[in-house]
Amino acid sequence: MRKACLVFVGSLNREAPYFQGARGVGLGVYGFDEETLETRKLAETNDIDNPTFLSLTPDGSRIYANSEVFSWREGTVSAYSFDRGSGTLAYLNKQPSLGSITAHNTITRDGTKLLVANYGMGEGGPDRAVAVYGFDGEGALSAPLASVSHKGTGPNATRQERSHAHSVTETIAGGTAIVADLGIDRLVSYRIGQNGSLVKLAESALPPGAGPRHIALHPNGRFVFVMNELDSTVASMALDNATGRLSIIDTKPAVPAEARDSNHCADIQISPDGRFVYGGNRGHDSVVIMAVDQQTGSLSLVGYVPCGGATPRNLALTPSGGHLFSANQNADRISIFVRDAGNGMLTNTGRSIEIGTPMCVKIVA
């Protein structure tokens, strides 16, 4: 296939009370041709429980998948390999996540560690917000190298009764992790040691009740964009790479005013050139598009596009930036959009990957 991509999908295969059904198969791999829009299934496995978030090595040969299972005091993180030649997935190993409702992970830029964020519900167990792992020569996960916990609450009594670390992302410059904690309305920055240690650098506040969920990094390394789940806003922030502190530049609504009370924001992605950010709106069932001022980092609304289904939990751009995928959890569909690089707009191609309860989609060349 010309301009071929590999698409990795995690889908829900075990029921959880806060999700509307579990109709997925676990972990799947697809081929996608950006010119013909052809997709074809290459491999799948049902051996992993609720892989709600995935990280990939740049070549797609290793996959690290969180297992988010409601009744477990600890989630797990599983390592798989994918062979392009044979189109096969192989299990490597798994490790405990040291916390419940394991929500997000990321491979460090030097390829030596995996950072894992646990949303956390209730009390008991290790209850760690973030854990760090190493890899062996085959890509299998080490035992946890380090972990940290967060404490605090927010004004939303239902959703901010405790800390909820929702994502962990390493900065463009590398060596610093930013944890978006929905429960305490904070971005917590840590220096990542060579031995996997996490040393707190700063806590940066967002407005009370914002509920930061995911972040996207501008390629210039100076701007960070935050998708706030609870108040349905997108925040642009300036990053001080020396101190890890972030300060708000701009905040814009992610949905029209009449939709804010029934909406919960989800994922955020940025175009390869850093000119546009894209956010998923669950409830409004749209993708919001915002332009980024390249000098100041301020945001301006481009528009909203229907997500092509219901409950757009996760978004992914192809490496070229030519297409955007929306994993529409409650429509059992990953919708495929073509992206206009000039004005940032999205057009639904009418093509999709039909798969039960898609939770996460990742794409490599």
TORTITI-870281 format. One record per residue (C-alpha): x negated, y, z. Coordinates in steps of 0.2 Angstrom, whole numbers, plus 5000, padded with zeros to 4 digits. Example, Ala and Ser with C-alpha at 12.3 -4.5 7.8 and 13.67 -1.06 7.14 Angstrom:
# residues 2
493849785039;493249955036;
This chain:
# residues 365
500050005000;499450184996;499250305011;499650155022;499950165040;500150045054;501650075065;501750005083;503349995092;503849955110;505649915113;506649875128;506949685131;507549685150;508949775157;508749925168;510150025176;509550195169;509550135151;511050095141;510649915136;509049815131;509149755114;507349755109;506049625105;504549695115;503049735104;503149755085;501949805072;502449875055;501649935039;502250105032;501750175015;501950365015;502150374996;503550244994;504250255011;504150065012;504149985029;503849795032;503649695048;501949625051;502049545068;503049545084;503049465102;504349455115;502949405128;502849575136;504249645147;504949815143;503449895134;504050075136;502450155132;500950115121;499150175118;498150115103;496250125098;496050235083;495950085071;497449995079;496449845084;496949855103;498549895111;498849945129;500649925134;501549975150;502849865157;504249965166;505349845175;506649915187;506549785201;504649785202;503649875216;502249875203;502249885184;500949805174;499849855159;499449725146;498049725133;498349655116;497349635100;497949655082;497049585067;497449675051;496849535040;497949405047;499349525054;499349435071;499449495089;498449415103;498649435121;497049485130;497549515149;498549615161;498349715177;499449785190;499849965188;499750015207;501450095206;503250075200;504150125184;502550135174;502850275162;501350325152;499550285147;498150355137;496450295131;495050415136;494250505121;492550415124;493550245123;492950185139;494450195151;496350185151;497350315162;499050255168;500450355175;501750285187;503450385188;503850295204;505450265213;505850225231;504550185243;503350045247;502049955237;500450045232;501450195226;500050275216;500350415203;498850375192;497750225190;496150205180;495450055171;493950005161;493749885147;492649725144;491849695127;493449615120;494549765125;495249675140;495649775155;494649785171;495349785188;495849965193;494350075196;495250215205;496950285209;497750445216;499450485224;500550635223;501750705237;503050835236;504850875230;505750995219;507451085220;508350955209;508950835223;509450695211;507850695201;506550785211;506750695228;504850645227;503350645215;503650575198;502050565187;502750555170;501250565159;499350585159;498350665145;496550695143;496050875136;495350905119;493650945127;493650775136;493250735154;494850815162;496550725164;498150825165;499550735174;501350805171;502350775187;504150795185;504550775203;503550925210;503551045195;501651035193;500250995181;498850915191;497150915183;495750795187;493950775182;493650595176;492050525183;490950405173;491450275186;493250305183;493450415199;494750555198;494250725207;495650845208;495251015200;496851115200;498751115202;499751225190;501551275194;502951275182;504651355186;505651265200;506751135193;505851125176;505350945177;503750925166;503750765156;502550755142;501250875135;500450905118;498750985115;498251115102;496751065092;495851225097;495751155115;496451315123;498351285122;499451155130;501251135126;502451055139;504150975137;505151005152;506450875154;507650945167;507851125162;507651095143;506251205139;504551205130;503151295139;501551355131;500151365143;498351425142;497051305148;495451355157;494251205153;493051245167;494351245181;495751135174;496951275178;498451315167;499451475166;501051505157;500951605140;502751575134;504351475138;505751445125;507351345127;507251175118;509151175114;510551305111;511251375127;512851285126;511951115125;510751135140;511851065154;512050905145;510250885138;508650805144;507050835134;505950695131;504350685120;503350825112;502150815097;501050945088;500550945069;498750905065;498451095061;499151155077;500451265069;502051175074;502651075089;504150955089;505150905104;506450765106;508150815114;509250675122;511050735123;510850865109;510150725099;508950835090;507150875086;506751055090;505451135079;504351285085;503051375077;501451415087;500551585085;498751525082;497951675091;499151695107;499951525109;501651605109;503151505102;504551545090;506051435085;506051365068;507551265070;508451105076;508650945065;509750795070;508750655076;509550525064;510350435079;510550445097;509350475112;507650525103;506550455117;504850465108;504150545092;502650515082;501750595067;500850505054;498950545054;499250655038;500550755046;501750715031;503050615041;503850615058;504650455066;506050475079;506250325091;508150345094;508450235109;510250215109;510550205090;509350055088;508450145075;506750235071;507250375059;505950435046;505750615042;504650705029;503850855035;503551025026;501751075031;502151255026;503651295036;503651145048;505451085044;505950905044;507050825031;507850655035;507250525021;508750415025;507450275028;507250195045;506550045055;508049955062;507549885079;508449865096;508150005109;506550075103;505650165117;503950215110;503150225092;501350255088;500550265071;498750245065;498050255047;
